[in-house]
Amino acid sequence: MSYKKMADTIVNKCLKVGEKDVVIVSTYQHTVDLAEEIAMACFDRESDVLTILDTDRVFYHHLRVLPESNLRKTSAHCMGLSRYSTVNIFIGGPEDPKPMSTIPPGKYAALFEGEQPHGDYMRKQKIRIGYLGIGAVTPQRAKAYGFDYEKWKRMVTAASAADPSEMLKLGNKLATVLTKGKNVRITTRAGTDLSCDLGNRKAFVFTPKLTKANMDKGLFGVSIPAGDVTVAPIEKSVKGKAFFDVPQPSVGKLVEGMRWTFKDGRVKSFTAKRNVNALKGMWDKGHGDKDRLGSISFGINPKGRLGFLENYMAMGAVTLSLGDNDELGGENKSDAGASASMSRATVEVDGRVILKNGKYTI
């Protein structure tokens, strides 16, 4: 998918930008070409567009020099833009993740804490949000995580072009089962055995299409690529253990062999065979319900593949996320979280197998 095609998709098909919209396009130095295509596509729709450029140098400098007390303050610029914009489009992030590991975890936690009121306000204002994952696909990031850059880029490009209508068919089936379900159990040959109640909470289908069903529930974000069904469990009901066989990228390192153990609805053990502090270091510094399971996601993108940044959308992948889930109808409030994925899981809802060894059975 070319940048022009990607811009047309996010502007016209996903977010349906029009002449009454005020659009903010946020880019980094390596995604300026894509940002230009998006801005021009917005102007073609006669919308009002502002493009904001960040750079790796500035991003890492502000984290190094600002104290945590300052990072906890919500940006007046961000809040001001949110008061009048109707659409925000984000492209990637820093080009090189390697310097992330040199920043103290407490600074990331402070940054997330300061950003939370901004995110809450955007949801309150019903700002439509688009995110383009191709911006995260860089040679520097591939080198840091040991990815095959060309293979990763081909995968994200193919997944970005996947047919949303096909994903919706499977997604709606899954969402119906999960929404009507009372209990879910997840097992793997690696040792996962986790169960929790669902309590008739609504399951949401996420594709590159901004659906009325999601907007009616206050969810106004879309991503390219995308493809998952996500549900918030009854937080206090979670028990058991989760072993993640898919490495989780975090701050320039791969967290491998991660394990979580739950008791009385809270994480009692958070370990990994390698680089655990690359993820747990930030998580430890967070506040609120960071130790409660926030969501369970099921990948439905037929072009998605495990082993990169976008594990959650790979067909048949199961992803667990800790922390904030109020936008999904849950009760968790937190400024910190953690996510990890597993392959070849078997999932039962009220005793009915919906996923067997990573293959859907519905």
Sequence and secondary structure as in RCSB ss.txt:
>XXXX:A:sequence
MSYKKMADTIVNKCLKVGEKDVVIVSTYQHTVDLAEEIAMACFDRESDVLTILDTDRVFYHHLRVLPESNLRKTS
AHCMGLSRYSTVNIFIGGPEDPKPMSTIPPGKYAALFEGEQPHGDYMRKQKIRIGYLGIGAVTPQRAKAYGFDYE
KWKRMVTAASAADPSEMLKLGNKLATVLTKGKNVRITTRAGTDLSCDLGNRKAFVFTPKLTKANMDKGLFGVSIP
AGDVTVAPIEKSVKGKAFFDVPQPSVGKLVEGMRWTFKDGRVKSFTAKRNVNALKGMWDKGHGDKDRLGSISFGI
NPKGRLGFLENYMAMGAVTLSLGDNDELGGENKSDAGASASMSRATVEVDGRVILKNGKYTI
>XXXX:A:secstr
  HHHHHHIIIIIIS   TT EEEEEE GGGHHHHHHHHHHHHHTT EEEEEE  HHHHHHHHHHS HHHHTS  
HHHHHHHHH SEEEEE   S  GGGGGS HHHHHHHHHHHHHHHHHHHHTT EEEEEGGGG  HHHHHHHT  HH
HHHHHHHHHHTS HHHHHHHHHHHHHHHHH SEEEEE TTS EEEEE TT   EEE SS  HHHHHTT  EEEES
  EEEE   GGG EEEEE  S EEETTEEEBS EEEEETTEEEEEE SB THHHHHHHHT  BSTTSEEEEEEE 
BTT  SSSS GGGBTT EEEEEE  GGGT    BS EEEEEESS EEEETTEEEEETTEE  
